[in-house]
Amino acid sequence: MVGDALLDRDVTGRAERLAPDAPVPVVDDCGETTRPGGAALTAYLAARDGRDVTLIAAVGDDPASRELKRLLEPWVTLIPLPLTGPLPEKTRVLAGDRPVARLDRGDGRARAATDAAREALRAAPAVLVSDYGRGTADRLRDALAARPPLVWDPHPRGGPPVPGTRLVTPAEKEAHALAPADGTARRNLHAAAHSAAALVRHWRVAAVAVTLGARGALLSYGEHPLLVPAATAHHGDSCGAGDRFAATAAGLLADGVLVGEAVEGAVAAATGFVGAGGAGALPRADAPASPPDDDPFALAARIRSAHGTVVAAGGCFDLLHAGHVGLLQAARGLGDCLVVCVNSDASVRRRKGTGRPVNPLADRVRVLRALACVDAVAVFDEDTPERLLGDLRPDVWVKGGDYAAADLPEASLLEEWGGQAVLLPYLAGRSSTRILSRATEGLR
């Protein structure tokens, strides 16, 4: 990780009146929290994902630098560059969850590169640049040019990404500011596509993904763009969403996925990040790493601890159809989360015979996770999900109405912890077997 570190501070209170001398809110009972900011936030997010992160950033010995080093120490290996002036700080004043003012101070910039930083770049298996326009990337431009990064998150006050960078991730406003002017002031999808294509050519990079907030991201390789929409729109605190996007995209590219898949994953991660409260809702630096958001057991434990209702539904879900979707939507309405228990390929074969499943497990799981009503997916290899349910212990277990109560051996198991098995009706005439039969008949 190469970039400009900041210290972010939130001063949060409640606002119930206006000041007598000006029409501005009076924020009372304030509490203060600090967290890594800028490139340090991107590094912190990647480290909390379980990745081994080294951050090259300009950090000094001023109070803000010392606080930042304290926050990063359990998570990130820091290779400091010399800093001119104090570390930049950004302080938000919030009334409840609504920002009412921001105070910036500190004009520190990276003064020079170091041999330790260059050596770390040469040895790194993957490189992400998070440029906040304060000189770190510029000081190491020669080393970065020799080793083009996987991802470059640019800033209008920073330099251009080095040629050969695999993915550049400007926000929509940044893309329009950075792209060669085309004489238009439009801010729509066409303009974003034009800016992205122009930047691919101008910067000589492999791809540009313009982040569009609640609309997702637009990915361009220089020609016809790919729009990756956000599955849901959250209107909460978006602070840090761009850092979450860049950290996820870089991690996935380092894992070997294609650029399009990395952007899809990054959109999903940034959307979930905003929905969870953004940077302001990050756990304290001394809190342990959280399990992945789609870990079904961690999800169930979290919902139970908040006195919520855990719902689980099961099946093969080989060819997802309207009956499945209706069942899962109804099941989600019964509680506070829905975990789908899906048969492994071997389990489906034993139940349905040779030739099934039509879709392998990875594809079935991916489709299920894409449904807004599904919070997590768990896989079982046995003929029935009893062992999985014993570990998950849902409050409600849902099956489709083509079962009878006598066909649910899970029902008595649920009673052991006070759970309830329920049947929900399927849409008439919808089933994977019937769909396959119609398709086969059509081929004949």
N, C-alpha and C positions, 0 to 999 in steps of 0.2 A: 504494500500500500504506500503510495507516494502522494503527498498533498499537504494542504494548509490546515493546521489544527487550530481550533477555536475552543473557548470555554463558553458553554451556554448556561444561562441562569434563568430560572422562572421564579418570579415573585407573584404569588397567587393569594388572593383574598376574595372578599365579597363586596359588591357595590350596590348600595341601597339608597344612595342620595347623591346629589350634585354639590360641588363645592360652591360656597356662597359668593366667591369672587370671580368665578368663571363657570361656563356650562360644561364642566368636565366631571366624570365620576370620581367619587372619593372611594378608594379601595381600602377597606378595613381588615384587621386581623390577618395580616399577611404572613405567609410562610414562604421559605426560600429553599429551592433545590438547585443543584448544579449537575451538569452532565457533560460528557464530551461533545464537542461540536465540530462542524466542518468535516474534514477528512478523518478526524479522530472519532466522530460519530459513525462514519462508514466502517472504520476499522473495528469499533466496538460492536456494531451490529454483526459483522462477519464473525468476530470471535465468539459472540454469544450463540451463533449458529453452530459452534463446535469446530470452527476452522482455526488453523494455526496461522496467526496474523503477525506480521512485522510491519510497523508503521515508521516510515521515514518522514519526519516533519520538523519544522523549525520550532524549537521550544527553548525557553530561557530559564532564568531563576527568579523571575518576578512572582508575586503571589498567585496570579492566575495560572502561570505555568506549573507551579508546584501543586496546585489543586488538580490540574489536568493530569499530571503524572500520577497522582494518588489514585484518581479514578481509573486510569488505564492499567495500572500496575498488575492487578490480578489477571488481566485478560490479554494484553497486547505487549509484544516486545517492541520497545521504542528505540529507534536510532535517531537521536536528535541532530538537527542541523543548527548552526549558530543563528540566533535571532537578533535583529536590530529592533530595539524598543520592546515594550511590554506585549505579551500575547493578547491578541484581539479577544474581547468579550462581547457577547450579545445577551442583553437582559430583556426578557419579555415581562411586562406587567399584565396579569390576567385577572379579570373579574369573573370568578367561576371558571369556566372553560373558554372564555372569550378574551382574546388579546385586546388591550386598550392602548398600549404604547410599547415601543421598543427603544432601549437605550444601548448605544454602541460606544465602546471605548477601546483603546489599545490600537496602535498603528504598526505593530511589529511585522517585519517581513523576513523571509529567509535571506541570509547574507551570503552564504557560500555552500557548495557541496563539500562532502568529506569522503575520504577513501573508504571508510566503513560503509557509507551509504552506497557508493558505487559497487562495492563487493557484494553487498546484500542484494542489489538489483541483478547482478550477474548470476547469483546463486538461486534466485527465486524461481520456483516452478510456475508461478503466474503473477502478473503485475496488474494492479488497478491504480489509476491516477484519479484523484479527487481534487480538482483544481478550484480553489476559491480566490484566485487572482492575487495571491500574496507571495508569489515568487518561488515556491518550492519546486514545482515542475520545471520552471525555467532554469533553475540552477542545475538540474539534472537532465536537461534536454539531450545532451550528447549521449549519455548512458541509456536513456529511454529510446532514442532513435536506433541504437544498436540492438535493442531488445523491445520491439513494439509491444505495448500493453495489450491485454485482452479487452479492457474497458477503460475509456477515458470519459470522466464526467466533467464537462467544461464549464467555464465561467466567462462572461463577456469581458471582464477585466484581465483574464488570463491569456496565455498564448494558445495557439492552435494545437490540436493533438498532433503527435508525430505521424508521418506517413506510415501506413501499414498497420495502424491500430485496428483491431478487429471490430470493435463496436464503440460508438460514441453516443452519449446519452444526454443531450440537452433537453431542458424543458421547452415547452412551446414558445414562450416569450424569448428565451435565449436563442432558440433556433432562428427565429425571425431576425433577431439582432445580429447574429453571427453570419448569416447567409449573405452572399453577394446580393445587393439590392436588385429587385426586379420591377421597382416602380409601383408596387401595390402595397396598400396598408391593410389588406384583408387578414383576418385571423380565423380562418375556417379550415376544414380538412384539406381542401385543395391547396391552400397556402402552405399548410404544414408539409404536405407531400412535396411541393415545389422546393421549400427550404431544405428538407431532408436530402432530396436528390442533389441539389446544388452543393450542399456541404460534403456529400460523399465525393463528388468530383473535385471540389475546391481543396479539401483536406487530403485527398488520396487515401481514404480509409476504406475498409471493407464494407461497413454498414453504419447507418445512423438510425437510432431509435429516438424519436421525439416523444417525450412523455406529455400526455394530454390530461393529466389529473384524473377526474372521475370517468373520463371517456376511454382511458387505457393508454395505449402507445401506438405510434405509427412507425413501422420498420421499413427502411428503404435501403436497397443495395445500389441505388442510382437510377432505377427504372420503376416499374410498377410496384407501389408500396403494399405492405401487408398491414392491415389494421388489426391490432390485438385488443379487443374491448375488455373492460373490467367487468367481471361477473356481476358485481353489485356496486352501487354508488353510495359512498359514505360521505357525509358532509361534516365530519368532525375535524379535529386538528390535523392539518396536513404537514405540519413541521417535521422535517426529516424524511418525508416520503421519497424524495429523490435519492437520498443516501441509501435508503432501504432498497430501492430499485437497483442502484448500481452495485451494491454489495451482493445482492442475490444473483444478478446477471453474471457478475465476474465469477462467483462461486460455481455456478452451473457450467459456464464455459470451461472453467478449470477441471470440472468433472468429465468433460468431453462431449457435452450435448451440442446440438446445432444452435446457431444464433437465434433462429426463430423460436426454438423451444426455450432457450434462456430468457428471451423477452417475455414469452408467455408466463414463465415462472416468476419473473420479476414483477410483472403486472399484478399477478395474484398476490405476491408477497406485499407489495406496496399498498394494494387495496385492503388487505387484512390489517396492515400496520396502521392505516388511517382509521379503520373501523375500531381498532383496539385503543385508540386515543392518541396515536402519533408519538412523537419523541417525548412529549410531556408525560406519557404513561409508562415510560421505560422502567424496568425494575432497577433498584439501587445497584450500584457497582458491586456491593458486597453480597448481593443475593445470588444464589446458585443459578446456573443456566436452566432455562425452562425447557421441557420436552417440546418436540415439534407440535405445531398447532393441530396437526391431523393425527396425533397419537391418540387412539381411541381410549386407552386406559387412563391416560392423564386427563383427557377431556372428561371422562365419566367421573373421575375423582374430583375434578374442579367443580363440576355441576353439582355433585352431591354435597360438597363442602359449602356451597352457597344455598343449600336446601332446595335445589331444583330437581326436576324430573328427567331421568335418563331413559330415552326410548331407543330400542334396537329393533331392527327388522332384518329378515334373512331371506336368502334365495340364491339361485344361480345367476340370474340377471344376464343370461347369455346374449339374447337379442333384446336390448332395452326398448320397450314399447309403451304406448299410452297407458296401459294397465299398470305397468310398473311405476310410472311417474305419478299416476294418481294415488297409488298405494303409499308411495314414499312421501308425497306431499301431505296426505292425511295423517300419516304416522308422525311426521314432524310437528303437526299441530297438537299432538297429544302431550308434548313436554317441552323441555328447554334445550335439548340437543337430540340428534338422530345419528346413531352408529349403525351402519349397514354391515351385516355379517354375510360374507359371500363365499360360496364354495370354491375351493381350489380346482384346478383343471382335473386332477385325479379324482376328486370327489364328484365332479360333474360327470365324468366318464362312467364311474360306477353307478350313478343314479340314472343317467340318460342313455348310456350305451355308446358304442364306438361312433365316431363322427361328431361327437359333442365334447367340449363346447365348440361352437363355431368361432367364437372370439376368445383368444387366450386371456389368462387372468389379468395380465398387465393392462390390456385394452379395456376389459370390463371394469377394473378398478378406476382407471382414468376417467371413463365416462361417468361412473357413479360420483366421483369426486367433483366433477364439473357441475353437478346439479346443486342449485342454491339451497335445496332442502336437506342436503346430506352434509353433515358436519365431519364425519370420519368414516373410514372403511376398515374393517377387520376381516382377516381371511382365516378359514378353518379347513383342515384337510380330512376330517372325519366325515361320515355320512350324515351326521346331525351336528348341530353347533353346541351341544350340551356342555362340552368342556370349555369352550370359549365363553359361553354365557356364565358359567360358574366363576370365571375370572373377571368378567365384565360386570356382572350383577346388575343388569338394568332393572328399572322400576316397571317398565312396560315392554313386552315382547310382542311384535306384530307379525302376523302372517296373512297371506292373501286368502280371500274367501273360497278358493277352490279346495281348501283343507276343511276337514271336520274336526271337532274338538278332540275326538279320539285319536286323530292322526298327529297330535302335538305332544310328543313325549316331553317336550320342554316345559309344558304347563305345570306339572308337579314339581319340577326343579325350581321354577320361579317362586313357588310358594315357600320354599325354604328361607328366602330372605324377604318375604312379603311382597314380591313382585306379582304382576298380573299378565297372563297371556291373553291376547285379544285377536279376533279375526276381523279384517276389514274387507269390504267387497271389492272384487276386481271389476273393471269394465267388461261387460259381456263380450265374449267372442275374441278377446285379445289373449294370445299366448305365444311364446316363442315357437312351440311345436306347430301351431296352426300357421304361423308366418312361414316357417320352413316348408310346410306341406304345400302352401299356395305357391311359394317360389319354385319348388320342384315341379309342381303341376304346370306352371307357366313355362318352364324350360322344355317340358315334354310337348 
